Structure formats: structure tokens, C-alpha cells
């Protein structure tokens, strides 16, 4: 049985949201100001590759330069 009474969740703004979803909502609110100061565009996280070494950056630039 699910308890949907908000009075039983004093620290939660949305009693039916998971803790992870609430944390994501909090993070979004904290960083919302950034969009007023920098350009922003949506991308999928699985399309991101973190380049850790300068040689990786150089190789990536050389490959992209061909396009």
C-alpha cells in the first residue's frame, strides 16, 4: 500500500518521487542561474566522451578536422 498523504513526508516536496528524482530536481534548481549567463544546448550523456590526455585531444581534433 502506498502512502500518498503529504503530511507524512515533511521533508519531501513530492511524496511520490524517488529520492534520486528529488535530488536531480534540487540540482537543476541550484544550477538554473547558469542559463542566464552562458549558452546552453541539450545533448545526450551517452554521446559524450571524456578526453583525459592531451594526445587523445590531438587525435580527436585530427579526426574531426577531416569533416
WORA-V986235 format. One record per backbone hydrogen bond with DSSP energy under -0.5 kcal/mol. NH is the residue of the N-H (numbers start at 1). CO is the residue of the C=O. Records with the same first field share a line. If there is no record, write none. Layout:
NH=CO  CO
This chain:
4=2
6=4
8=5
9=6
12=9
17=14
22=18
23=19
24=20
25=21
26=22
27=23
28=24
29=25
30=26
31=27
32=29
34=31
35=32
36=33
37=34
38=34
47=44
48=45
51=49
52=50
57=53
58=54
59=55
60=56
61=57
62=58
63=59
64=60
65=61
66=62  63
67=64
